[in-house]
Amino acid sequence: MRDSWATLSLGEVAEVLDRMRKPISGAEREKRLGKVPYYGATGLTGWIDKPLFNEELVLLGEDAIDFLNPDVHKAYLIDGPSWVNNHAHVLRARKNIILSYFLMEALNAVDYSKFVAFGTRSKLTQGSMMGIRIPVPPLLVQRRIVDLVASIDAYIAGLEKQVEAARTARNAILHELLTAGGDDWTETTFGGVAEWFSGGTPKAGKAEFYDGGTIPWVVIADMAETEIHTTAKSITQEGLREIGGRLAPAGSVLISMYATVGRAAIAHLPVATNQAIAWSIPNQAVVLPRLLLFVAQLLEPTVAAMARGATQKNINREILRNVQFLLPPMAEQERIVEIVTSIDDVIGATEQAFTDAKRLRSGLLTDLLSGEHEIPESYDKFLGAA
């Protein structure tokens, strides 16, 4: 750390205003709805009629937050009229020492394993919080760091908007392409174009069915991804025999029958699934696997609406087989797949740029907060021009 930097306690750089915060029940807020933001541990949680504060503040989660996850922000900045409940510590930066934005970033870089009481509900008490020490460079250096990080944040926000806009456009185009119809389109069902199967789960406590397994094991959590290239867990051949299962070959379209009912994905490698997931072997003389995936994505809300059950809504393979849709001729399928896949490639590249930018931001901020790397004064002109 450079000689001009100091390491100060949280109490030296900020005034704690926890005494002024006030929790209020959701029922009471319903009676007092207004335009004033109501904040909790991780951000905005509602609205109320009157403020407790009206200034720039840094809020630091007290509980109900994953303190050990480095990707989760524990502190955030607010400004203007606000109400803060008792799940967030309220900090007013001492402006002659530290910028609010810099304080927020410094608090997000803290290793909270040293300060948080972990139990049924992890909690950062005010006493523990006061033990946090912050690296504090001169205000001019803080400003350079803040401006640089803010410019990266603006770039990241722009990428995020691009992804959202592209996804919206993609879904609109997909709907238009798959509902166009024509004299050579045919009415069919999921069961009419593919064989459908489902898996099972080995008996509880049978760790040997998983330990050392080499068969990718797909569960509901893996269905968050549309393209399945890998899975979090694997099972053994013995485990597969235990459930009387079989491998879904690469190119299989998978659909969730529980929890996220209707969610579709395509497997890029042979996989086994549990009982919550149906998988298909498309008849490729009739339907392209990716076209079936796109149809399943389009019909996800329809399939989800078919779910039944008192405790956990679900569908079965019979319901899935009978889902109807319009099937275009093969030449049109190829055109649709080419168009939508090209859009997906652009979205994927933008998402990768978004991920890379976030990683760059994190690494750069760590370097800058260490005091070992200095932003040159010439960068001030660049920021001014930007």
N, C-alpha and C positions, 0 to 999 in steps of 0.2 A: 504493500500500500504506500502511496506517495506521502511525502512529509506534510503536504498541505491538507491531507485528509485527516479526519478524526473518527474515532469509534465512540459513539455516544449512546447512552441508555434511551429507551423509548420516552421516559419522563423528561429527558433533556431536550428532545426534539419535538415533543407534542404534548398538548394538554388533554387529559382524559376527561370526557364529558359524560361518562356513563350515568352519573347521578341524574342527568336530565332526560334520559331515555325513558320510555314508558310503553309496556305491552298493553294491548287491548284486544279483546276477543273478536273473532270473525263476526259473531252475531251483533256485537256492538258497532263494528265498522259498517255493517250493512245499514244500520240506522243513521250513520254519519258519513255517508258517501260524499266525496268531494273531489277536488282536483289536486290535492296534496299527495305526493308519493309516500307510501308506507313501506319502509325497508326492514329486511330481516338479515339473517346470517349470510345469505348468498346474493342478495339483490332485492329488486322490487317484488313485493308480495301482494300489493293491493293499493287502495286509495282511501283517503280520509278527508275530513272537512277543514281541519286546522293543523298548522305546523307546530312542531316542538323546536325546530331549528330553521335558520334561514341564512346559510353560509356554505362555503366550500368545506367539506369534511372528508376524512378517510374513515371508512367503516371496516372493521376487522371482525370476521366471524368468531363467535364465542363457542357455539356448539352447532350441531346439525350440519357438519361440513366434513369432508374427507381431508383431514390435515396431512395425511401421508402421501397423497397423490400430487406429484409436482405439477401436473397439468391443470389442477383445480386452483383457481385464484381464491385466496383467503381474504384479501383486502380489495376494496373497490372505492372509487371516488364518486361523491355526490356534490351537487351544488344547488343552491336555491332552497325554497321552502321544502321541509321534509319532516317526517315522523319516523323515529327509529324504535323498534321494539327491543326487548332484552336479550335477543339472540345475536346481537352485533355490538362490539365495543365501538365507541364514538371517539374519534381522535381529531383534534384541531392542531394542524401543523404550526409550529412556531416559525413564522414566515421569515424572520431574520436569520434562521438557521437552516431550514429545509423547505423545499417546495412540496406541496401536497402530493403532486403526481409522483415525485421522486420517493416520498415516504411510502406511497402505495406500492410502487415497484419493489422497494427494498423489503417491505413486509411480505410480499409475495415470493421473495427469494429466500426467506428464512426457513431453516430446518425445524419444523414444529415438533418433531419427535422429542426434543429436549424440553419442551414447555407444556405440552398438552397432557392432561390426565386422561388415560385411555381406559375405558370400561364399557358398560352397557351403552353409555352415551358419551362420546369423547368431548372434552370441554377444555377450553383455554380460559382459565380464571384470570381475573384482573391482576392478582398477585403474580401469577406466572408470566403474564404478558409484560409486566413491568421489568422482568429480567431480560427481555430482548434487547440486544444492542445492534445499532444501525451504523453502517459505514457512511460517513457524511463528508463529501468533498465540498469545496467552495461553491457558492451559489451559481457562479458562472459555469462551472463544470457540470453542476446539476442540470442547468438549463440546456447545455449541449446534449447531455445524455437523454433528457426528457424529449427534446425536439427530434433527436435521431430515432428514438423508440416510437414516438408518435407518428413519424413519417412511415415507419414500417407497419404500424398498426393501421394506418390509412390504406396502405397497399393491401394488407391482409383483408381488411373490410371490403375493399373493392373486389378482391378475388371471391370472397364469400357471396357477394351480391351477384357476381357473374355466374357462379354455380347455381344459385337459387333461380336466377332468370333462365338459365339454360335448362334446368330441370322442368320448370314450368312450361317452357316452349316444347321440350321433348315430349312431355305427357300430352300436350295438346295435339302435336303432330301424330303421336302414336294413336290417339283416339280417332283422328281424322282418317289415317291410313287403314286402320282395322275395322272401321265401320262404313267405309265407302260403298261396299257391296257391288254387285254387278250380276249379269246373267250367268256368268261362269263361276260365281261364288256358290258354295254349298253350305247348308245348315248341318252342323255336326255337334258332337259332344267331346269332352275330354276323353271319355272312355272309347269313343269312336276312332280316335287317332293315336291312342297310346295304351299300353298295359300299365296298370297302377298297382303298386305294392306299398307296404309299410314295414317298419322294423320293430324292434322290441328293446327291452332293457334287461341286462343280466341281473340276477338276484342281488338285493342290497348286501353290502359287506363283502362282495366277491372282488376284492381288489386285484386278484390275480387275472381277472378278465381284462384289466386295463393296463397293468404294469408291464412294460415292455411291448405293448401292442404296436402293430405296424399298420393297422387298417384305420384310415381316417374315420372319425366317429362324429356324425353330424347331429347336433341337438338344436333346440330352438334358438339359443344364443348365436349359433353360427349362421342362422338365416337372416341376420342383420345385413349380411353382404349378399348382393345379387349374384356375384361371381364367386364360387367356392373353389379356391385354389389350395386351401389348407384348413385345418380344423384345430381347435384348442386341445382336443383329446383324441386318443386312438384306442382301439380295442384289439384283442388278440384273436387269432383264428378260433381258439377254444371259446372265446366270448361270443363270437358270431354263431358258432354251433349251438351254444347254450340257448340263444334266443330263436333258434331255427331260422335264422336270417340268411340273406344273400346279399351279394354286393350289387349296388346300383352302379352300372357302368358309366364311364365318362360320357358326358352329353345328356345325362338324365336331368329332367326337370323336376325340382323338388317343391312341394307346397306344404306349408304349416297347417296342421289340423287342430292344434291347440294354441292357446295364448295369442300369438300374432296370426290369427286365422286368415288364410288366404295369401300370406307372404310367399313369394315365389323366388326361386334361385336356380341356377344351373351349375352342375358339378363338372369341373374340368379334370377330375380324376376319379377312379373308382372309390366309392364311399359306402359305409353302412350308416343307417339312421336308427334313431329310437322310434318308439311307437307314436310320437307326436308329429311325425313327418311322413307324408306320402311321397313316393318317388315313382317316376314313370320311365318307360322305355318307348319313346316316340316311334311310330311307324314312319320311317324316313322316306318311304315311297309316297306318303300322303302329306306329311307335315315336317318342316324343318324344326329341329329342336329349339333353336333360338326364336323362331316364330311362335312356337308354343309357349315359350317363356314370356314373350311380349304379350300374348293373349292373356296369360295368367296374370301378368302385372295389370293389364287393363281391367280385368274382371275381379281384382282383389276385393274391392268394396262389395261386389255382388256375392262373392264367396263368403266373405266375413259375415254378411247379413243372414246367411243360411245357418250360422252356428246356433246350436241349442245346448241347453244344460243349465242346471240351477246354480251349482257352485263354480264350475268352469265351463264356459261355452266352448263347444268344439264341433267339428264336422267329422264324418267318416268317409271312407273311400267310395262308398256307394253314392253318397251325395256328390262327391267330387266327379265321379265318372259321368254323372248326369248333367253337369254344367254345360249349357249350350253356347255356341258361338258360331260366327260366320267364318268359313275357311276359304281364303282366296286360292286361286290356282297357283301351281308351283312357281311360274315365272313371276307372278305378283308377290309371292312370298319372298322370293330372292330379292326383289326390288325393295320391299319393306325392310327386310333384315339389313340390307346394305345401308339404307338411309338412316335407320335408327341406330345401328351399330356405329356409324360415323359420328352421330351426335354423341353417343355414349363415350366414344374415344376422346372427343373434345372435352366433355365433362370430366372424364377421368384425368386428363392432362391438367385441367384447371384445378381439380381437387389435389393433385400431387403438388402443384405449385403452391397451393394454400398450405399443405402440410409442410413443405420445405421452408416456406416463409416463417411459419410458426416456430419451426425448429431453429432457424437462423436467429429469430428474435430472442428465443430463450438462451441460446449459446452466447449471443452478442451481449445480452443484458448481464449474464453471469460474468463475462470478461470485464465489462465496464464497471460493475459494482465491486470487482476485486481491487480496482485502483491500479492494476498492473498495465492497463492499456488506456491511452489518452486520445481523445478526439482532437485532431489538429484544428487550430484556429481557422485555417482556410475553409473548414467545413461550414463555418458561420455564413460565408457568402453563398454556399450551395443551398443552405436552408432558407436564406433570404430569397433566393431566386425561385425556390420551390414554392 
